């Protein structure tokens, strides 16, 4: 929702949610956004409170009934804070209070963000293609696959089985 007042956010969110029950409306992490989140949650409209940078904000989003809360770990790291620690703290709070809100780890910059967010229990991790590509690769895997391929080729040549 791009609106700024509670009433405007709610109206815009209801309009977006009318498209499909699968629509999740992004709501800004501010006072009006949280008030609108509470109203929308009571109406069964799914929300994602976004641009969260502290465990306090994640706590408030869950208390307001957000379906999802998005913590931007890379942007925190960019300014010298530990983004993954915010995920850890938020997940500890969510577990302690049995919140239904699911935590999204966003603004992922590298594979270490992914593994640490997963270890912290993050429900969702948004992984950009560049990071996903890095996750598939490991030098030892590449070396092992090449050796396996080379060994297979040598075996076929040695036995003359005709298998290519």
C-alpha positions as CSV (number, residue, x, y, z in Angstrom):
1,X,0.0,0.0,0.0
2,X,1.4,3.4,-1.0
3,X,-1.1,5.4,1.1
4,X,0.0,7.3,4.2
5,X,-3.1,7.5,6.5
6,X,-4.7,4.6,8.3
7,X,-7.9,5.0,6.4
8,X,-6.2,5.3,3.0
9,X,-4.0,2.2,3.7
10,X,-7.0,0.2,4.7
11,X,-9.0,1.2,1.7
12,X,-6.1,0.5,-0.7
13,X,-5.4,-2.8,1.0
14,X,-9.0,-3.9,0.8
15,X,-9.0,-3.1,-2.9
16,X,-5.8,-5.1,-3.5
17,X,-7.1,-8.0,-1.4
18,X,-10.3,-8.1,-3.4
19,X,-8.2,-9.4,-6.4
20,X,-7.6,-12.8,-4.7
21,X,-7.5,-14.3,-1.3
22,X,-3.8,-15.1,-2.0
23,X,-2.8,-11.4,-2.2
24,X,-0.5,-10.2,0.6
25,X,-0.5,-6.4,1.0
26,X,2.8,-4.7,1.9
27,X,2.3,-2.3,4.7
28,X,4.9,0.3,5.9
29,X,6.5,-0.1,9.3
30,X,5.2,3.0,11.0
31,X,2.4,3.9,13.3
32,X,-0.3,4.3,10.6
33,X,0.9,1.1,9.0
34,X,0.6,-0.9,12.2
35,X,-2.8,0.5,13.0
36,X,-4.0,-0.4,9.5
37,X,-2.4,-3.9,9.9
38,X,-4.5,-4.5,13.0
39,X,-7.7,-3.5,11.2
40,X,-6.8,-5.6,8.1
41,X,-5.8,-8.6,10.3
42,X,-9.2,-8.5,12.0
43,X,-10.8,-8.5,8.5
44,X,-8.7,-11.6,7.4
45,X,-6.6,-9.6,4.9
46,X,-3.0,-10.8,4.7
47,X,-0.3,-8.3,5.3
48,X,3.5,-8.0,5.1
49,X,4.9,-5.3,7.4
50,X,8.0,-4.2,5.5
51,X,11.2,-2.3,6.1
52,X,11.8,-3.7,9.6
53,X,15.2,-3.0,11.0
54,X,14.9,-3.9,14.7
55,X,13.4,-6.7,16.9
56,X,11.2,-4.0,18.5
57,X,9.7,-3.3,15.1
58,X,9.3,-7.1,14.4
59,X,7.6,-7.4,17.8
60,X,5.1,-4.6,17.1
61,X,4.3,-6.0,13.6
62,X,3.4,-9.4,15.2
63,X,1.4,-7.7,18.0
64,X,-0.6,-5.9,15.2
65,X,-1.4,-9.3,13.6
66,X,0.8,-9.1,10.5
67,X,0.9,-12.2,8.4
68,X,4.5,-11.5,7.6
69,X,7.3,-9.2,8.9
70,X,10.2,-8.4,6.6
71,X,13.6,-7.7,8.1
72,X,16.1,-6.2,5.7
73,X,19.4,-7.7,6.9
74,X,21.7,-6.5,4.1
75,X,20.7,-2.9,4.6
76,X,21.5,-3.3,8.3
77,X,24.9,-4.8,7.6
78,X,25.5,-1.9,5.1
79,X,25.4,0.6,8.0
80,X,27.5,-1.6,10.4
81,X,24.7,-3.4,12.3
82,X,24.3,-7.2,12.5
83,X,21.2,-7.9,10.5
84,X,21.1,-11.6,11.3
85,X,21.1,-10.8,15.0
86,X,17.9,-8.9,14.5
87,X,16.5,-12.1,12.8
88,X,17.7,-14.2,15.8
89,X,16.2,-11.8,18.4
90,X,12.9,-11.5,16.5
91,X,12.6,-15.3,16.1
92,X,13.3,-15.8,19.8
93,X,10.5,-13.3,20.6
94,X,8.1,-15.0,18.1
95,X,8.7,-18.4,19.6
96,X,8.4,-17.1,23.1
97,X,5.0,-15.5,22.4
98,X,3.7,-18.1,19.9
99,X,3.1,-15.4,17.4
100,X,1.6,-16.6,14.1
101,X,3.4,-13.9,12.1
102,X,6.0,-15.4,9.8
103,X,9.4,-13.7,9.6
104,X,10.8,-12.9,6.2
105,X,14.6,-12.3,5.9
106,X,15.0,-9.9,3.0
107,X,17.8,-7.8,1.5
108,X,20.0,-10.9,1.4
109,X,23.5,-10.1,0.1
110,X,25.4,-13.4,0.2
111,X,25.0,-17.2,1.0
112,X,26.1,-16.7,4.6
113,X,23.0,-14.5,5.2
114,X,20.9,-17.5,3.9
115,X,22.4,-20.1,6.1
116,X,22.4,-17.9,9.2
117,X,18.8,-16.8,8.6
118,X,17.8,-20.5,8.2
119,X,19.7,-21.4,11.4
120,X,17.9,-18.6,13.2
121,X,14.5,-20.1,12.1
122,X,13.4,-17.5,9.6
123,X,10.2,-18.7,8.0
124,X,11.0,-17.2,4.6
125,X,14.2,-16.0,3.0
126,X,14.1,-14.0,-0.2
127,X,17.1,-15.0,-2.2
128,X,18.2,-13.0,-5.2
129,X,19.4,-15.0,-8.3
130,X,23.0,-14.0,-7.8
131,X,23.1,-15.5,-4.3
132,X,21.1,-18.5,-5.3
133,X,23.6,-19.2,-8.0
134,X,26.5,-19.0,-5.5
135,X,24.6,-21.5,-3.2
136,X,24.6,-24.1,-5.9
137,X,28.3,-24.0,-6.4
138,X,31.3,-25.3,-4.3
139,X,34.8,-25.8,-5.6
140,X,35.0,-29.3,-4.1
141,X,31.8,-30.3,-5.9
142,X,33.1,-28.9,-9.2
143,X,36.5,-30.8,-8.8
144,X,34.7,-34.0,-7.7
145,X,32.3,-33.9,-10.7
146,X,35.2,-33.3,-13.1
147,X,37.1,-36.2,-11.6
148,X,34.0,-38.5,-11.8
149,X,33.5,-37.5,-15.4
150,X,37.2,-38.0,-16.3
151,X,37.2,-41.4,-14.5
152,X,34.1,-42.5,-16.4
153,X,35.6,-41.5,-19.7
154,X,38.8,-43.4,-19.0
155,X,36.8,-46.5,-17.9
156,X,34.7,-46.4,-21.1
157,X,37.9,-46.1,-23.3
158,X,39.6,-48.9,-21.4
159,X,36.8,-51.3,-21.6
160,X,35.7,-50.3,-25.1
161,X,32.0,-50.8,-24.2
162,X,30.9,-48.3,-26.7
163,X,29.1,-46.3,-24.1
164,X,29.6,-42.6,-24.6
